[in-house]
Each structure stands twice: as C-alpha cells, then as structure tokens.
C-alpha cells in the first residue's frame, strides 16, 4: 500500500502545510505499541537537529528496570529532563491504569513536574493503559497525584465526551449528538486533567457535534491542547480538523482567544516555554 512511518522531512513539510510552527515528538517504548520501538534518544536527536521545529517528550515503560513497583524510574526521568525533555508519553503499556508499577511512574513524573500523555485502552489485546467505562481508574490517578498534569487521549478517553458512551464505542469513532459526559465532570473536579485533541479520536469527538464542541471549548479552553499525532505518511485527517476549528472561530462559536489557547498558549504554559 506504500504506507510507512513518516520521515522527518515529510513531517516538517506537513507542519508547513497546516501552519504549525513547532511540535512535540513522542517516543514509542511499550512492546504492545510497535515491533520496533522509537526510543527517547531518537526524539532528542531530531529535536536537537531541528530545534526550531521540534521539542521532545521522553518515555519510560513502567515495567522497565525490573518490572517491579519500586523501580528507580525517578532517576531515569530526571536524566531525560536534564537533557531537555518537556514531558513523558505517550504512555501505552498495556496494564491497568491503577497498577502499582504505573503509579510508580506517575509519582516520579509528579515529583519532576513532567506532564504525561496517556493512551487509554479497553482491554489487554491492544496497547494503552486499561480502564473501564466511566474512567474510574483514571479518576483515582487524578485524585492520588493532584500535582500530576495528565493529558487524556485515545478513543476510550474521547468516547467519554458524551453520557451515551457504550462499551462498543470505546475502540471506535462514534458519531451523533453529544450530551455532557464523564470528561466534563472530571475536568470540573480535577484541575490536573488536560485534554489532548490529537488523532482521529480527538477530532471525531469534536466534529461529531459542533455545537457541543463549542460549549466544551468555551468552558475548558485553558486545558485543551491541539495535536496531530501523525505517525504514517498516509494520515491526512488533521487538515479537515484544522478547518473545523477555524470555522468555529469564523462563525463566532468560539473566540479567537480560546482558539489561540488550544493551538499555542496552553502548550507554552504547560511545557514552560
């Protein structure tokens, strides 16, 4: 089919086409995610080489250093932070979201003030940290680590934008009108939760109901971060999503200020830029 991982040159060309000044590179470390991992060092190398276009997150599998809940992940992450890492993720280890090994990772991230992007899964036959419908384990993380800045992401996260989220929707891209769901409730209750609207999951959650998307943005604009999550040379959905977000501004459904928060200002604040 010709589908493959995107090259750095293609990624820069993509950014130029969509109007992205600078973006964050995310490593892939969990065995469930890819056959050949992309380590943190690769992202640092590219971010250093193209420093005007990229920043980087580091990533450490919570099962690393012995597959134990007492592994010294703090020193590993502290080293990456000293080398310039702005955060951690995308965390995709296929274990329960409240697994002690994952809590060990989150505790280190909280101490180091490193934001964490998580991919939520529904089962143990895919990649991502596993939670149930309603995100009860994610709520435990938010409660147990109140200073941890957690960026929610994936189909299983964005399905919860509506109260009608069903089990069969959690690995899909459901359509239809939205009635306020679990995400809004968690955002009001925990100020350490953020929303990563990258990939088809974030785009679909907003585009399925433009009126609710505007309502959601207008209330939570300070904690929504734009992204694309481009991995393959064939991915083009960000172009339509970018047009959708701009149309919300042009039609007066959201303010230009809130659009700028999502597209730039929130990232600058969260990552200390």
C-alpha positions as a Python dict, from the first residue, in 0.01 Angstrom:
ca = {
    (1, 'X'): (0, 0, 0),
    (2, 'X'): (303, 226, 39),
    (3, 'X'): (205, 316, 396),
    (4, 'X'): (501, 367, 628),
    (5, 'X'): (630, 577, 914),
    (6, 'X'): (662, 940, 816),
    (7, 'X'): (1011, 1084, 769),
    (8, 'X'): (1127, 1397, 946),
    (9, 'X'): (1138, 1584, 615),
    (10, 'X'): (779, 1486, 540),
    (11, 'X'): (674, 1584, 891),
    (12, 'X'): (825, 1931, 852),
    (13, 'X'): (650, 1970, 515),
    (14, 'X'): (325, 1863, 679),
    (15, 'X'): (372, 2120, 955),
    (16, 'X'): (439, 2391, 698),
    (17, 'X'): (123, 2300, 507),
    (18, 'X'): (-101, 2312, 814),
    (19, 'X'): (71, 2612, 971),
    (20, 'X'): (241, 2451, 1271),
    (21, 'X'): (547, 2639, 1395),
    (22, 'X'): (673, 2379, 1641),
    (23, 'X'): (558, 2041, 1773),
    (24, 'X'): (644, 1776, 2030),
    (25, 'X'): (796, 1443, 1926),
    (26, 'X'): (673, 1142, 2124),
    (27, 'X'): (876, 820, 2163),
    (28, 'X'): (723, 472, 2144),
    (29, 'X'): (860, 236, 2408),
    (30, 'X'): (594, -22, 2504),
    (31, 'X'): (621, -355, 2322),
    (32, 'X'): (243, -356, 2264),
    (33, 'X'): (265, -40, 2054),
    (34, 'X'): (518, -127, 1784),
    (35, 'X'): (752, -406, 1682),
    (36, 'X'): (1047, -168, 1662),
    (37, 'X'): (1037, 95, 1938),
    (38, 'X'): (1134, 458, 1888),
    (39, 'X'): (1337, 550, 2198),
    (40, 'X'): (1358, 885, 2371),
    (41, 'X'): (1709, 932, 2238),
    (42, 'X'): (1582, 937, 1878),
    (43, 'X'): (1339, 1216, 1961),
    (44, 'X'): (1610, 1414, 2139),
    (45, 'X'): (1843, 1374, 1841),
    (46, 'X'): (1581, 1511, 1599),
    (47, 'X'): (1472, 1789, 1835),
    (48, 'X'): (1835, 1898, 1872),
    (49, 'X'): (1896, 1883, 1497),
    (50, 'X'): (1576, 2072, 1413),
    (51, 'X'): (1544, 2280, 1726),
    (52, 'X'): (1340, 2546, 1552),
    (53, 'X'): (1068, 2290, 1467),
    (54, 'X'): (1060, 2026, 1741),
    (55, 'X'): (1061, 1965, 2114),
    (56, 'X'): (1057, 1619, 2268),
    (57, 'X'): (897, 1409, 2536),
    (58, 'X'): (1078, 1115, 2690),
    (59, 'X'): (912, 782, 2760),
    (60, 'X'): (981, 503, 3008),
    (61, 'X'): (780, 185, 3022),
    (62, 'X'): (654, 144, 3382),
    (63, 'X'): (770, -219, 3368),
    (64, 'X'): (1130, -113, 3300),
    (65, 'X'): (1416, -168, 3545),
    (66, 'X'): (1293, -500, 3680),
    (67, 'X'): (916, -500, 3621),
    (68, 'X'): (867, -403, 3987),
    (69, 'X'): (673, -126, 4157),
    (70, 'X'): (984, 1, 4337),
    (71, 'X'): (1200, 54, 4026),
    (72, 'X'): (1400, 375, 4037),
    (73, 'X'): (1228, 542, 3742),
    (74, 'X'): (1278, 883, 3904),
    (75, 'X'): (1650, 892, 3822),
    (76, 'X'): (1584, 783, 3463),
    (77, 'X'): (1326, 1058, 3411),
    (78, 'X'): (1538, 1314, 3593),
    (79, 'X'): (1821, 1241, 3349),
    (80, 'X'): (1591, 1286, 3049),
    (81, 'X'): (1456, 1611, 3194),
    (82, 'X'): (1811, 1738, 3243),
    (83, 'X'): (1870, 1666, 2873),
    (84, 'X'): (1569, 1876, 2771),
    (85, 'X'): (1263, 1650, 2780),
    (86, 'X'): (946, 1855, 2827),
    (87, 'X'): (720, 1571, 2938),
    (88, 'X'): (651, 1197, 2928),
    (89, 'X'): (446, 995, 2686),
    (90, 'X'): (265, 863, 2512),
    (91, 'X'): (232, 602, 2791),
    (92, 'X'): (90, 291, 2624),
    (93, 'X'): (192, -4, 2847),
    (94, 'X'): (-99, -249, 2842),
    (95, 'X'): (-159, -276, 3217),
    (96, 'X'): (-435, -150, 3443),
    (97, 'X'): (-431, 226, 3495),
    (98, 'X'): (-402, 176, 3872),
    (99, 'X'): (-126, -87, 3852),
    (100, 'X'): (138, -14, 4122),
    (101, 'X'): (411, -5, 3856),
    (102, 'X'): (223, 268, 3672),
    (103, 'X'): (170, 457, 3998),
    (104, 'X'): (545, 437, 4049),
    (105, 'X'): (595, 607, 3713),
    (106, 'X'): (333, 873, 3785),
    (107, 'X'): (485, 951, 4124),
    (108, 'X'): (820, 1019, 3959),
    (109, 'X'): (658, 1238, 3694),
    (110, 'X'): (472, 1433, 3961),
    (111, 'X'): (792, 1495, 4161),
    (112, 'X'): (971, 1614, 3847),
    (113, 'X'): (677, 1824, 3723),
    (114, 'X'): (670, 1638, 3391),
    (115, 'X'): (331, 1637, 3213),
    (116, 'X'): (220, 1291, 3100),
    (117, 'X'): (24, 1194, 2788),
    (118, 'X'): (-162, 866, 2828),
    (119, 'X'): (-331, 638, 2578),
    (120, 'X'): (-630, 464, 2738),
    (121, 'X'): (-724, 113, 2625),
    (122, 'X'): (-1026, -105, 2694),
    (123, 'X'): (-863, -449, 2716),
    (124, 'X'): (-539, -645, 2707),
    (125, 'X'): (-526, -722, 2335),
    (126, 'X'): (-413, -376, 2224),
    (127, 'X'): (-186, -101, 2353),
    (128, 'X'): (-263, 156, 2621),
    (129, 'X'): (-328, 166, 2993),
    (130, 'X'): (-654, -14, 3070),
    (131, 'X'): (-958, 143, 3232),
    (132, 'X'): (-1330, 68, 3245),
    (133, 'X'): (-1617, 269, 3108),
    (134, 'X'): (-1658, 587, 3310),
    (135, 'X'): (-1278, 604, 3369),
    (136, 'X'): (-1280, 511, 3741),
    (137, 'X'): (-910, 422, 3745),
    (138, 'X'): (-817, 749, 3573),
    (139, 'X'): (-1008, 932, 3845),
    (140, 'X'): (-802, 751, 4107),
    (141, 'X'): (-484, 873, 3936),
    (142, 'X'): (-609, 1231, 3932),
    (143, 'X'): (-700, 1207, 4299),
    (144, 'X'): (-384, 1029, 4417),
    (145, 'X'): (-146, 1255, 4221),
    (146, 'X'): (-303, 1603, 4243),
    (147, 'X'): (6, 1780, 4104),
    (148, 'X'): (48, 1541, 3810),
    (149, 'X'): (-57, 1705, 3484),
    (150, 'X'): (-234, 1425, 3298),
    (151, 'X'): (-319, 1456, 2928),
    (152, 'X'): (-606, 1227, 2829),
    (153, 'X'): (-602, 1077, 2479),
    (154, 'X'): (-736, 789, 2264),
    (155, 'X'): (-1074, 655, 2156),
    (156, 'X'): (-1152, 520, 2504),
    (157, 'X'): (-1090, 863, 2652),
    (158, 'X'): (-1282, 1068, 2396),
    (159, 'X'): (-1577, 830, 2390),
    (160, 'X'): (-1645, 969, 2738),
    (161, 'X'): (-1721, 1315, 2600),
    (162, 'X'): (-2086, 1201, 2594),
    (163, 'X'): (-2307, 1039, 2856),
    (164, 'X'): (-2418, 788, 2592),
    (165, 'X'): (-2073, 624, 2569),
    (166, 'X'): (-2122, 249, 2526),
    (167, 'X'): (-1870, -34, 2552),
    (168, 'X'): (-1882, -98, 2177),
    (169, 'X'): (-1794, 268, 2111),
    (170, 'X'): (-1477, 272, 2316),
    (171, 'X'): (-1245, 148, 2039),
    (172, 'X'): (-1428, 332, 1763),
    (173, 'X'): (-1502, 681, 1638),
    (174, 'X'): (-1870, 722, 1730),
    (175, 'X'): (-2087, 987, 1568),
    (176, 'X'): (-2403, 1171, 1668),
    (177, 'X'): (-2510, 1439, 1911),
    (178, 'X'): (-2333, 1473, 2244),
    (179, 'X'): (-2482, 1510, 2589),
    (180, 'X'): (-2236, 1607, 2860),
    (181, 'X'): (-2028, 1308, 2966),
    (182, 'X'): (-1759, 1196, 3204),
    (183, 'X'): (-1477, 1413, 3066),
    (184, 'X'): (-1651, 1739, 3156),
    (185, 'X'): (-1727, 1607, 3504),
    (186, 'X'): (-1366, 1509, 3564),
    (187, 'X'): (-1234, 1840, 3429),
    (188, 'X'): (-1450, 2033, 3675),
    (189, 'X'): (-1347, 1812, 3966),
    (190, 'X'): (-972, 1782, 3896),
    (191, 'X'): (-768, 2075, 3771),
    (192, 'X'): (-476, 1844, 3685),
    (193, 'X'): (-662, 1682, 3394),
    (194, 'X'): (-592, 1809, 3043),
    (195, 'X'): (-733, 1705, 2705),
    (196, 'X'): (-513, 1607, 2411),
    (197, 'X'): (-726, 1654, 2098),
    (198, 'X'): (-477, 1491, 1862),
    (199, 'X'): (-551, 1197, 1632),
    (200, 'X'): (-884, 1086, 1495),
    (201, 'X'): (-1022, 1030, 1842),
    (202, 'X'): (-1000, 1394, 1950),
    (203, 'X'): (-1103, 1523, 1609),
    (204, 'X'): (-1405, 1292, 1587),
    (205, 'X'): (-1518, 1380, 1940),
    (206, 'X'): (-1542, 1748, 1847),
    (207, 'X'): (-1659, 1719, 1488),
    (208, 'X'): (-1949, 1485, 1571),
    (209, 'X'): (-2136, 1774, 1737),
    (210, 'X'): (-2008, 2125, 1657),
    (211, 'X'): (-2247, 2293, 1899),
    (212, 'X'): (-2130, 2086, 2194),
    (213, 'X'): (-1767, 2120, 2081),
    (214, 'X'): (-1806, 2497, 2110),
    (215, 'X'): (-1967, 2464, 2454),
    (216, 'X'): (-1687, 2234, 2569),
    (217, 'X'): (-1414, 2461, 2435),
    (218, 'X'): (-1566, 2773, 2586),
    (219, 'X'): (-1570, 2615, 2932),
    (220, 'X'): (-1241, 2424, 2925),
    (221, 'X'): (-1024, 2624, 2682),
    (222, 'X'): (-744, 2651, 2940),
    (223, 'X'): (-694, 2272, 2945),
    (224, 'X'): (-727, 2163, 2582),
    (225, 'X'): (-413, 2108, 2373),
    (226, 'X'): (-405, 2077, 1996),
    (227, 'X'): (-204, 1799, 1838),
    (228, 'X'): (-195, 1586, 1526),
    (229, 'X'): (-41, 1250, 1633),
    (230, 'X'): (98, 1190, 1286),
    (231, 'X'): (285, 860, 1255),
    (232, 'X'): (226, 750, 896),
    (233, 'X'): (273, 916, 560),
    (234, 'X'): (-92, 842, 473),
    (235, 'X'): (-257, 1037, 756),
    (236, 'X'): (-446, 1346, 638),
    (237, 'X'): (-731, 1390, 890),
    (238, 'X'): (-568, 1692, 1064),
    (239, 'X'): (-640, 1909, 761),
    (240, 'X'): (-1017, 1869, 799),
    (241, 'X'): (-998, 1911, 1175),
    (242, 'X'): (-793, 2228, 1143),
    (243, 'X'): (-1056, 2372, 908),
    (244, 'X'): (-1328, 2270, 1155),
    (245, 'X'): (-1163, 2451, 1448),
    (246, 'X'): (-1108, 2764, 1241),
    (247, 'X'): (-1471, 2755, 1129),
    (248, 'X'): (-1580, 2769, 1493),
    (249, 'X'): (-1390, 3096, 1524),
    (250, 'X'): (-1514, 3235, 1195),
    (251, 'X'): (-1879, 3167, 1287),
    (252, 'X'): (-1837, 3318, 1635),
    (253, 'X'): (-1896, 2991, 1819),
    (254, 'X'): (-1561, 3020, 1998),
    (255, 'X'): (-1338, 3322, 2049),
    (256, 'X'): (-1007, 3376, 1877),
    (257, 'X'): (-852, 3388, 2224),
    (258, 'X'): (-976, 3038, 2307),
    (259, 'X'): (-857, 2907, 1972),
    (260, 'X'): (-511, 3051, 2042),
    (261, 'X'): (-509, 2890, 2386),
    (262, 'X'): (-570, 2549, 2230),
    (263, 'X'): (-327, 2597, 1943),
    (264, 'X'): (-40, 2758, 2132),
    (265, 'X'): (-74, 2930, 2468),
    (266, 'X'): (-170, 2624, 2676),
    (267, 'X'): (132, 2433, 2546),
    (268, 'X'): (361, 2726, 2621),
    (269, 'X'): (231, 2739, 2978),
    (270, 'X'): (222, 2363, 3038),
    (271, 'X'): (569, 2299, 2896),
    (272, 'X'): (732, 2609, 3042),
    (273, 'X'): (824, 2761, 2707),
}
